[in-house]
Amino acid sequence: QVQLVESGGGLVQAGDSLRLSCAASERAFANNVMAWFRQRPGIEREFVTAISGNGANKYHADSVRGRFTISRDNAKNTVYLQMNSLKPEDTAVYYCAADRGRSTNIEYDGRSYDYWGQGTQVTVPS
């Protein structure tokens, strides 16, 4: 069974950086849209950023644009989320997701995504 495994979360101070990784257990998602979502305390899961299968198309939510960057290395079956200038409001569980039905067009609705990782906690104290 294909799995997505996130890593790289932790406790950091405001203004610090973190890089999250999402490793797929096989090359099943090498041509598919991959995304990061997050769930903040008391808030519904929200779209953060996504990248097309070939890496040419990217979209970032307004709340993270200019601070977060998504990238992928299909040779390593891995997607990354570089998070800079972290804020307390970025505190959340971050989830990696794969959209098996799309390789180019990015969907922002989590219901479009078929596979999810277990999540990794990012905490930025105020």
C-alpha positions in Angstrom: 0.0 0.0 0.0 1.3 3.4 -1.0 2.1 5.6 2.0 3.0 9.2 2.5 5.3 10.0 5.4 5.9 13.5 6.6 8.9 14.6 8.7 10.7 17.7 9.8 8.2 19.3 12.1 9.2 20.7 15.5 9.1 23.5 18.0 10.7 26.7 16.7 10.7 30.4 17.6 8.9 33.1 15.6 11.0 34.1 12.6 12.8 30.8 12.3 12.6 28.4 9.4 11.7 24.7 9.0 11.7 22.3 6.1 9.1 19.6 6.0 9.5 16.5 3.8 6.9 14.1 2.5 8.3 10.8 1.2 6.2 8.5 -0.9 6.7 4.8 -0.4 7.0 4.3 -4.2 7.0 6.3 -7.4 3.2 6.2 -7.6 2.9 10.0 -7.3 5.8 11.1 -9.5 3.3 12.6 -12.1 0.6 13.8 -9.7 -0.3 17.0 -8.0 1.0 17.0 -4.4 -0.1 19.4 -1.7 0.4 20.5 1.8 -2.6 21.2 4.1 -2.6 22.2 7.7 -5.0 22.0 10.6 -4.6 24.7 13.2 -6.1 24.4 16.6 -9.9 25.1 16.4 -9.8 25.6 12.7 -10.8 23.4 9.8 -8.1 21.9 7.7 -6.9 24.4 5.1 -5.0 24.4 1.9 -1.4 25.7 2.2 0.3 25.0 -1.1 0.5 22.6 -4.0 2.7 21.6 -6.9 2.0 20.0 -10.3 3.6 16.7 -11.3 6.4 18.2 -13.3 6.9 21.1 -10.8 6.0 23.8 -13.2 2.8 24.9 -11.5 2.7 26.0 -7.9 0.1 27.8 -5.8 0.4 29.1 -2.3 -2.4 30.3 0.0 -2.3 34.0 0.7 -1.5 33.4 4.3 1.9 31.8 3.4 2.8 33.4 0.0 6.2 34.8 0.1 7.2 32.8 3.2 6.5 29.2 2.2 7.8 27.4 -0.8 6.9 24.0 -2.1 9.2 21.9 -4.2 9.6 18.3 -5.3 12.3 15.8 -6.3 10.6 13.0 -8.3 13.8 11.0 -8.4 13.5 10.8 -4.6 9.7 10.5 -4.5 9.7 13.4 -2.1 7.9 16.7 -1.8 9.3 19.5 0.4 7.8 22.5 2.2 10.3 25.2 3.0 8.8 27.5 5.7 10.5 30.8 6.5 9.6 33.6 8.8 7.4 31.4 10.8 4.7 33.0 12.9 2.7 31.7 15.9 -0.4 31.5 13.6 1.5 28.9 11.6 1.2 26.5 14.5 -0.6 23.4 13.1 -0.4 19.8 12.1 0.9 19.8 8.5 -0.3 17.1 6.1 1.0 16.0 2.8 -1.6 14.8 0.2 -1.6 13.3 -3.3 -4.1 13.9 -6.0 -4.1 10.7 -8.1 -6.5 12.2 -10.7 -4.5 15.3 -11.7 -1.0 16.0 -12.9 -1.3 19.7 -13.8 -4.4 21.4 -12.5 -4.3 22.2 -8.8 -7.3 21.8 -6.6 -7.6 23.6 -3.3 -10.3 21.3 -1.8 -8.9 18.6 0.3 -11.7 16.2 -1.0 -9.9 16.1 -4.3 -6.9 14.4 -2.7 -6.8 10.6 -2.4 -3.8 9.9 -0.2 -2.8 11.6 3.0 0.1 11.3 5.4 -0.2 11.1 9.1 0.8 14.7 9.7 3.7 16.4 11.4 3.4 19.0 14.2 4.8 22.5 13.8 4.7 24.7 16.9 5.7 28.4 16.9 5.0 29.8 20.4 3.8 33.4 20.7 
